[in-house]
């Protein structure tokens, strides 16, 4: 049976992925990993060490497990069922987290932090499982020439809903005290994520051509050869490690704020609103420029903005009001990085190796696994100033690394690969 992707089916899949993107964007504000979750841990009694562990779980741990899941999923011709299972596990995790805070007044602080680590670990791991399936299904369900439009349109079309939900989150943080506020936030997040998953039921997944793996060891053995035969993958891994520093540092901006002024619910809400504002601006800018700029340009912009954030925080920390505006840059950086990261991965891979590349990129993000664990110790020894400046210099180096990427032929290669898929 011919498995060519028709224009009609591509459009239906495009809309299905947008449905998911809209409700996921709404849900993400209620469980934001750069503001809400770090603040939740800090207000639960967490220290800089606890924050480092939590950040490592959310960023590094999730990425690392992608490698193990990629080994398993690379042998599966259809991945839709695995994607839905992973999303449902994330929904369950959020409901459990909501009930934890609902009954937290009767639980000791140390136990609450322990339960948070366990639940968030479950949430992050199921997320990495979902990401492998998502990237593979998206790559073969939407025509190659429509992908950049999707990533930029996704950022733009969800902007109004995202901004409104950010305002709702800020209002809930102001109206309700700890721990009721977080119980309510995570309950709403779980419900919205459940609605988001309904979009995937409309997708008719194509069969993938697979090369059977004999297990995780066999998968590990493939990594050096994959990197050797595709220099783009090597530079991509260097870039995500460099930007992993900047992403890992963002939660510590909240800890930096707590060390210098009162961290109220209203302030946390403002951080979120300003962060979303930055993401909206980034989405709108790159959507307007979608046909004029490539992913390499977006990476360069992300490198400049990401390098500015730590340095600017050192100057703005003396001014509580202006410090909030730093999160506009934070949102802009995160949005630009996510668009370019996903886009480049799709362009340097094809339908045959995409799940494998996604797993390699997850496991290859070593910095996101290690740096958060060390950050708390490094900051306590050397101080915020030195660590922030060092991170800025390293992140700016990503500007020059991105020049080595070559994605000029990837689009045509993926089109040819997708046209050859048969059953």
N, C-alpha and C positions, 0 to 999 in steps of 0.2 A: 504494500500500500504506500502510495507516495506521501511523503511527509513535508512537502513544500509548505512554507508559511504563506497563506493567502493574505491579501490586503485587508479583507473583511475580518478575518480572525485576528490579525495583528491589531486592528482598531479596537475590537472587543477586549482583547487582552490589555491593551493600552489603558482603556477605561477602568478595567478591573484593578489594575495596579494603582491607578489614581485614586480609586475608592479607598483602597487600603492605605495609601499615602496620606489622605486627608484625615482619616480617623486615627491613624497612628500618630500624626502630627498633633492632633488634639490631645491624645493620651500622653504623649511624651512630655508635655508641660507639667503634668501631674506627677511625673516620676523623673524629672529632669536630673541627669547624672552629674551636672556641673553646678547646680544650685540647690535644688530641693533635697536630694538624697544626701549630699555632704552636710547640709545644714541639719537634716534629720539626725545624722549620726552625732554631730557636735552637740546638739541640744539634748541628745540622749546620754551625754556624758563622755563621748568619745574624745580621745586625745589625737595629737598629730600622727602618732603611730597607727592608731585605729583608722584614721582617715587614709593613710598610705595603704594599709591593707585593703580597705574597701575599694579604693581607686584601682589598685592592682587587680582585684577580682573583676571589677566592672570593665576594665580596659584590657589589661594583659591576660588575665585568666580566660576571658571570653575569646580573645584572639587565639590563644594557644590551643584551646580545645577544638578550634576549627580544623586543625591539622588531623586530629584523630577522627573527627566526623567526616572530613573530606575523604579519608581513606575508605571509610565504609560506604559513603554515598556515591563515590566515584564508580562503584559497581552496580548502581541502580539506574535503570533506564528511565524510570519515572520517579519524581521526587515530591509531587504535590501532597501526597499523604503524609510524608515526613514533615513537610513545612507546616501543615495544619496541626499536626501533633505537637510540634515544638511551640507553636503560638499558644495552643491551649495550656501547655505547661507554664508558660509565662503568665497567662491569665490567672491560673491557679496560684502561682507564687505571689502575685499582687494581692489577691484576696486574702491569703494567709497573712501577709504583711499588714494588711488593713486590720485584721482581727487581733494581731499581736499588739498593735498600738491601742486598740479599743480596750484591751484588758491589761495594758502595761502598768497601770497604777498598782496592780497587785503582784507585779514581777520586779525583782531586783534589777538594778541598773546593769550590772555585769551580765546577767542572763539575757537582758534585752539586746545588748550589743552582740552577744554570742548568737542569739536567734537571728539578728539582722544579718550577720555574716553568712549563716547557713542558708537563709532564704534568698539573699541577694546572689549567693553562689549558684543556687539552683536556677534563679532567674537569668543570670549571665550565661550559664552553660547552655540552657535551652535556647537562648538567643543566638549563640554561635552556631548551634545546630540548624536553626531556622535560616541564618544568613547564607549558609552553603546552598541550601535548597532554593532560597529566594534568587540568588544571583544566577544560578544555573537555569531556573525556570524563566526568569526575565530575559536572559540572553537568547533563548530559543523561542520566546513567545512574542517578542516585539522586534520588528524589523530593525536592522542595524542602523539604517540612516535616520531612524526616529528616536534613537536613544538619548542623544544630547538634548533633543527637544523635551523628552520626558523628564530628565533630571532637572532641567532648568524650569520647565513648566510646573513640576511638582513643588519646587521651592516657591514659585510665584503664586500658584492657584490656592495653595493652603495658607498663604500669608495672613489673610483676614481672619480666618477661623483660628489660626494659631495665636494671633495677637489677642483676640477676644478671650481665648482660653487662658492666656497668660494673665490677663486682667482678673479673670475669675479666680485663678490660683492665688494671686496676690490678695484678693479680697477675702478668700477663705483663710489665708494665713493671718490676716489682720483680725478677722472676726472670731476665730476659734484659737484657743490656747493649746499648747502642747499637752497631751499627745493626741487630742481629738482632731486637730487640724490634719495631721499626717494620716490618721485612720481614714478620714473622709477622702483625702487626696488619692490614696492608693486604691480605695474602693472604686472611685470614679475612673481611675486609670485602667483598672481591670475590665470594667464594663465597656469602655471605649475601645480597648484593644480587642475585645471579643467581637464588637461590631466591625472593626477593621478587617478581621479575618474572613468575614462573609464575602469580601470581594474576590478572594481566591477560589471560591466555589464555582465562579463563572469561567475560570480559565480552563481551556482544553490544552493540556500539556502535550508537546511533541515527544516522541521517543528520542532518547539520546544515544549516540554511538559511544560505546564504552570500550576501554581496554581494561580487562579484569585485573584487579590487584589481588595479591595473595595475602594481604594484611598490612598492618601499620609499618612493619619493618621494610616490606617491599616498597611501601609508599615513601618512607624516609630515603631509601636508596635512589629514588627517582629525582629527589630535590636537586642534588648537585648537577645532574645532567640537564635538567630543565633550566637551571640558572645559566649553565654554560652555553646552551644553544640559543638562549634568548637574553641578550644583554639588557633589553628593556626591563625584564623581570628583576635583574640585579639592581638596576638603578631605582626601580620602583620600591624594592625592599629597603634600600638605603633611605629613600624619601619618607616612607611611612615610619621608619624608626626615628628620623629627625623630627618629624611632625608629632610623633608619639610623645616626645618630650614636652612640646607645647600643650598638647591635649591633657597630658598627665598633670601638668602644673595648674590648670584652670581651677580645680577644686581648692587648691591651696590659696587662691586669691580670697576665698571666703574665710579661711583660717587666718590669713594675713589681716583681714578686716577685723575679725574678732579680737585679735591681739591689740588693736589700736582704737576701736570704738565699739559701742554696744551693737550687738547683732540681733535686732528685733525681727519679728515676723514681717513687719512692713518693709524693712530693709531687704530681707530675703526676697520678698515679692518684687521689690523694685529691681533687684539684680536680675530676676527672671524676665521681667517686662523689657528691660533695656537689652538683655541678651537676645530676646525674640525680635526686638526692633532691628538689631544688627543683622540677624538672619534674614529678615524680610528685605532689608535694603540690599543685601548681597544677592538674594534670589532675584529681585527685580532687575538689578544691574546686569547680572549674567544672563538673565532671560532675554533682555533687550539686545545683548551682544552675542547671543548664541551662534549666529551665523557669521560673526566677524572674528571671534576669538576661539582658540582651542584650549584643551585641558592644560597644556604646558603653561599658557598665560595665566590660567586660574591658580596653578600651583605657585607661580612666581608671586602673585598678589598675596596668596596665603602665607608665603614665607615672610614677606615684608610685614604684614599685619601681625602675624604670630610672633615675630621678633620684637615688635614694638610693645606688645602687651606687658610683659614682665618689667621692662624698663620704665614704662609710663606709670605702672602701679607704685613704683618706688617714689615717684614724685607726687602722685595724687593721694597717697595714703594720709598725708597731713590735712587733706580737705575732704571730709566725709561726704559732702554733697557731690563734689566732682568725681570722687572715686566710683560712684555708681555708674557714671557714663563709660567707664572702662569696659563694662560688660556689653556695650554696643559693639566695640571692637572684637570682643570675645565671640559674640554671635556671628559677626561678619566672617571672622576667621574660620569658625567651625563649619559654617555653611559652604564657604569657598573650598575648604579642604574636602568635605564630604562629596561635593559635586565632582571635583577633579579626581579624587581617590577612586570612586566607583567607576567613573568614566574611563580613566586610564586602564583600570583592571580589565574592563570589557574590551578595550581597544588592543591590548597586548595579548589577549587570549582569544580562543575560539570555542565553538560549541563542544569540541572534543576534549579540551583541556581546562575548561573554565572552572569546574568544581575543584580540580587539582590545584590550579593557580590560587583560587580563593583560600584553600586550606594552607598553601605555602605562605601566602601573604599574612594570614592570621598567625601562624607559628613564627613567621619571620619578624613579627613586630615584637622583638625582644625587649626593647626599651620600655614599652608600656607595661611589661610584666615586672621589670626590675626597678625602674626609677621610682614609682610610687612608694615601694617598700623602703627605699633608701632616702627618699625626700625628707621624711619627718626627721630622721637622724641627721642628715646633712644640714638641714635648716637649723636644727637645735645647736649644732656645732659651729657652723660657719655663718649662720644668719640668713635672713631672707635676701638681703642685698646681693651678696656674692653669688648665691645659687641662681637668683633671677637673672643676673647679668650673664652668667655662663650659659644659661639656657637660651637667652636672646641671641648670643653669638652663634651658637650651634644651629638654631632654627634658621637664622639668616643664611647659613651655608646651603640650605635647601634651595635657595634661589639659583645657585650655580649648578647644583646637581641636576636640577630639572632640565637644564639646557641639553643634557646628554640623552634625554628620552627621544625616541623616534616612533611616532605613532602613525606615520603617513600612509603606510600600506596595510594597516591592521583592519580598516573598515572593509576594504575589498576582499581581504582574506576571509573575514568572517562571513561575508555575503556568500562567497564561493562555498565555504564549509556548510552553511545552512542550506544551500541549494542541493548539496549532495546527500543530505540526510534522507535515507530511505528505510523502509521497514521490511 
